[in-house]
């Protein structure tokens, strides 16, 4: 339902303001009154009225000056202005047109003419605003990288954007029109989707989520998250549905799961074997001391190599999947990683302020990998022995920052830093897959500040597969 149109009445005479208010009082407008040009400009900038009825002859700032000021301000440049004036000569009208007014009403007022003029100008302005709003919506709808659907109360697609058409492998949006949304999903997800849509419509939910698999036209499937919000469409209940392709995120999760399995295999096989060999060598050295210097040297070398193997295996395990991340969470894993880096000469100060609830595994893993890569860059390239890591829970999600005071990143990446640039890109991708952002603030001589922000909680567990 449209809000009542706002009409700003500007006249230095109280009697004129009262007459205009009385004439328009039964038209359903919200009336604002100003007794000076300065007050009119303030109210116009605050309220952005649908129409200004402006007296020309005022003592402080005349109507022509007020009109020009309104046209010069982006907030009020398109607000219609009707001059209310006793001046009826050609020169005065030309001056008003030059100042940017839209129409004239002569004093004394013809009540019927005034109402009709106001009604016409307000109607045209509301139509213009509606048309501009519709144009903005259509542009956003068309250019959105995510799939967008307008679905009626029965779950039937009424409008589809190019992104969702491309996702399902069709040629035009018209091919999706009048299709049931549930029929675009994998059969096992359709009952949940039906219940989800019914809840969203009947409860008028402003935001609700569903994880499912979307079917392409060729029969293949891929993971998506559907975000829906209730609104009125042509006077009927409807839903706006955002379809986000989660293929990249799922690939990242599969890759992380592979790394986790590899870490377990290394721990259970290689690490255990290396430890057993190390102990055997120690026992051999204790019970059978070689007499020849070459044998002693060989035994000592075997001892050192086995010790190095154990140390390198532990480092690989920590890089692949720190046990603390699975067992104790992100903060504990960051704290353990900071402790390990001290052995490499990098002091890491960790500050954290998060709630008691652990984020989803995907968020913990992504933020840990971003911190790991950022600290690795500090250790290798920053030329400083100190970094600061902050993990905080904001109103919209988790925020991780890694800061150093080294020389900063170069403006143009050098060929020798190709690997580092690959690491930066990986950090960006990890944040973006989770719907977050990664910002890198750096300048030569100032240092580097890596900031990752990821929404949390991301997906409601109620409807997620």
N, C-alpha and C positions, 0 to 999 in steps of 0.2 A: 504494500500500500504506500502510495506517494505521500510524503510529508506535505503539510499545507504550504503554499507559496508564501514567501516573505516579501512584504512591500515596505520599503523604507521611505517615510514621508519627511521631507526636509523643508522647513519654513521657519523664519524667525518670528512670525506672528502666531501667537497661540490660537487665535480665532481661526486662522487658515488651517492649522493642523487639526483642530477639532472638527471643522467642516469636512475635510478630506477623510478623517477617521470615521465620521458618521456615515458618509456616503459608501465607504468600502466595508463597513463593519459586518454587513450581512453576507459578504461574498466568500467567506471561508478563508480569508488571508490571515497570516500572522503579521500584525502591524508593528513597525518600529518607528519611533518619533525622534527627530533631531531638530534642535532649535538654532543650530549654527552650522556653517560649513565645516569647521573643525570637528564637531561632534559627528557630523554625517560621515566624514572620511573614516573616523575611528570605528563607528558602527558597521560601515560597509566592509571594512577589512576584517572585522570580527565575525560577521554573520553571513557575508556573501549573499545578499538578498537576490530575489528573482526580478526585482524591479525597484528603481529609485524614482520617486516623484520629487522633483527638485525645483525649488523656487529660484528664479534667476537673481532677483534683487535682494541681497542679504548684506548686512553691514560688515561682518568680519571677513569672510571669504565669499565672493559672489559665486553664483551657480555655474558660470562658465569656467571659472578656475577649478571648482570642485569637480566638474565633469572631466576636464583635462587631467586632473590628478587621478581620477578613477581609471581613465583609459591608460594612463602611464604605469599603473600598478598591475602586475600579472595576476594578482588575486581577484581583481575587480574589472579587468579590462573588457570582459565580455558581458558585464551586467547591463541590461537595458536601462536607459535613462529617458524619462519623459520630463521635459521642462514645463513647469507650471508658471505662467507669466502673464502679466497684464500688457506686455509689449507685443504689438501685433504688426509691426512694420517689417519690411523685407530685410533691412539691415540686421535687425535683431535675430530674425530666423536664420539668416546666413551665418551669423556669428555662432548661434547654437549648433548648427550643423557642423561648422568647422571645429567646434569644441568636442564633437562626438556624440551628440544626443541622438535619440532614435525617433522621437515624436514630440509634439507640442500639445498642451492643453491650455486654453486661454481662460483667464479670469474675467468675469465671474463664471463659475463652473456650470456647465450643463450636466446635470447628474447622470442622465442616461448615457450621454456621449462619454463621460469620464469612465463610467463602469465598463462600457464596451471597449474603449481604448486600452484600459488596464487589463481587461480579460484577454484581449487579443495579444497584447505584447507579452503578458505572462505565459499564455499558452504557447506562443512561438518560442519563447525562451526555454520553457520546460521541454518542448520538442527538441530544441537544439541540444540541450544537456543530455536528454535521453539518447539522441542520435550519437553524440560524442562518446557517451558511456558504452553504447552498443558497439561502436567502432573499436574502442579500446578492448572490449571483451573479445570481439571477433579476432583482433590481432593477437592477443594473448592466447586465445583458443587455438588459432591456426599455427602459431610459431612455437608453442610449448613442446619441449623435447619429450615430455611424458605423454602417454595416452590420456585423452580426456573424453568423457562420455556424459551426456545428459540422459538420465534414465527416469522414466515416469514411475508412478506409485506401484505399477504392476511389474516393474523390472524390465520394461521394454525400452530399447535404445531409441532415443528421439534425435540425438545429435552426436556426431563423432568427429574427432579432429584427425588430421593427416597422420599424426604419430601413431594412434591406435590402429589406423588402417594399415600402416606399414608393419606394425607388430604382428598382426594376424595374417599378413600376407595377401591382402586384398588390393584392389586397384583404386576404388573411390569410396568416400564416406557413405554414399547412398547404399552400398552393399551391406552396410551394418544397420541401417535404419530399419526399424520394426523388428529387429532381432532381439530375442530374450538374452539378457546379459548372462544368465546361467548357462546358456548353450555355448558360450564362448570358452567355458572352463572345462577342465577334465571331468569326466563323469563322477569320480569319487568326491570331487569338490562341490558338485552342484547342490546337494541337500544343504550343506553348510551355507552356501551362498544364498539360497532361497530364504533360509531363516535369518541370515544377516541383513538382507535387504528389507525384509518385513520388519525387523526390529528398528532399523534405521528410519523407516518411513513412519511407523506408528509412534515411535518415541521421539521423533523429530530430532535426531541426533545431529549435533553440529560437526562431529568428527568421530569416525569409527573406522576400523582397519580389518582387513582380511588377507591372510596369506593363502595363495592357491597356485594352481598351474593353469596357464592360458594355452589354448589350442590354436596353432596356426592353421591356415586354410588347407595345408598339405598334410595335416594330421599330427605333426610334431608338437611337442609341448615344451614350455619353459616356465620357470618360477616367476611370479609377480606378486606385488603387494597392491591391494586395492584400498584406496582411501576415499571414503564417502562422506558427504555432508548434505543435510536436508535443506531444501529451499522450495519456494513456490515457482512454478514454471507455467505461464499462461493461466494463472489462477488455480492450478492444481498442484498437489504435493509431488515433489520430484527429488532426485538426488544428483549431485554432481560427483562423478567418480573419477579419481585420478588413478591411472594404471602405471605402475613403475616396474620396469623390467629388472629383475634381480639376478639375471644370469651371471653378470660379472661378480656380484657379491657371492653367489653360490660357488663359482669357480674358485674364488679366493678362500672360501670356507673349506672346499675340498682340498686345495693345496695345503692349507694349514693343517687339515686332518692328516694328510700324507706326511707332513713334517712331524706331527705328533707321533704317528706310528713309527717313523724312522728313529725318532728320539728314544722311544721305548725299546726298539730293537737294539739300538746302540747301547743303551743302559743295561739291558738284560743279557746281551751277548758280548759285544766288544769290550765294554767297560769291565764287566765281570771277569772276562778272560784276561784282560790286561792286569787286573788286580791280582788274579791268581798267579800269573807269570811273575809278577813283581815279588810276591811273597816267596815263590819257589827260589828265585834268584837270591833273595835275602838269606833264606835257609841254607842254600848251597854255599854262599859266601861265609856263613857262620860256621858250618860244619866241615867244609872242605876248602881250606885256604890254599890257593895255588902257590907253589914255590917260585916258579919262573915269573919274571917280571912281565913277559908278554902275556901269560895266562891271567895274571892279576889285572893287567890293563884291559884285556878282553872282557873279563868278568865285570870290572867296573863300568866299562862302556855299555855292556848289556844292562847293567843296573840303571845307568843314566838314561838309556834309550827307553827302557820300560817306564821309568818315572815320567819321561817326557810324553810318552804315549798316553799315560793316564791323565796328565795335565791337559794335553790337546783334546782328548776325548771329552773331558769335563767341559772344556770351552765349547766344543761342538754341540754338546748336549744343551748347554745354556743358550747357545745361539738358535738351535732348532726349536726348543720348547723348554723354557725354564720350569722346573717342577713347581716352584712357588706360584707361578701363574695359574696352574690348575688347582693346586691345593689351597692357596691362601688368597689369591686375587691379585689385581693389578698393582696396588700399592706395595705389597710385599715383594712382588717380582721386580718392581723398579728399585726398591731398597736393596735387594740382593744384587741386582745388576750394578748399582752404584758402588757397592762393596767390592765387586769383582774388578771394576775399572780402576779402583785405587791401586791395585797391583800393577797396572799399566801406567801409573803416574798421573791419573786424572782424578781430581777431587770433585765429587758431585754432591751438591747440597740439594736435598729433596724436601720440598714443602708440599703437604697435601691437606686438603679440606674437602672430604667427600662424605656422603651419607652412609648409613650402615648397609644399605641394599647394594649387592654386587650387580654391576651391569651385565648384559648378555655377553657370552663368551666372545662373540664376534667383535664387540666394542673393546673389550679388554685386550684382545689379541692385536687389533689394529693400533690402538694407542701405545701398546708396548713396543710394537715393531717401529712405529714412528719415533718413539723416544730412543730406541736402540740405534736406528739409522742416524738420527740427529747427533747423538753422543759419539757415534763412530766417526762422523764427520769432524766433530770437535777434536777428538783424539788424534785424527790423522792430519787435519788441515788448519785448525784454528791457531796453532802455535801458542796455546795457553794451557795451563794445568788446572783450570777451574771452570766448572759449568754449574748452572742452576736449573733444576727441574721443578716445575710447579704443576700439581694436579688439583683442580678445583671443580666442584659441582655447582654449575650456574643454574638459573631458572629454566633454561632451555636444554641443558645437556651438560656434558663433561668438557672441560677445557684443559688441554695439556700444553705447557710451554717449556721450551728448552732454550736457554740463553747463555751465550758466552761473550767475552770481551776481547776476542781475537781480532785479526785484521779484516774480517768481513769477507763476503763473497765478491769475486770480481764482477764488474758490470757485464762483460762479455765472457762466457765460459771458455776457458782455454782447453785445447785438445787433451792436455794431460788430466783434466778434471772430468773426462767423459763418464768415468765410473761414478763419480760423485753426482753428476747430473742425472744419471740413471737412478741413483738412490733418492734424489729429490723428487723425481717423477713418481717413483714407487710410493713415497710418502703422500703425495697428492692423491694418487689413485686409491690408497687405503682409506683416506678420509672421505673422498667423494663416493665410494661404493656404499658407505654407511649414511649417505645424505649429509655429510658434514663438509667442512672447509679446512684448507691448510693455507696459512699465510706465512711468508718468509720475509722478515724485515732485516735488511742488511745494507751496509755501506762500508767501503774501504776505511779501515781505521776505527770503526765504531763497534764492530762485532756483528753477531748474527742472532736473531730471535725467531725461533720456529714456533708457531702457534697452531695447534690443531683443535678444532671444535666439532664435536659429534653429538647429535641429538640423543637424549636418553630420558625416559625409556623410548625406544624407537617403535616397537610394534606391540600392540596389546596382545597379551597371551590368550585372551578369551576366544578369539576367532582365528588364531594363527595355527597353521597345520604343524 
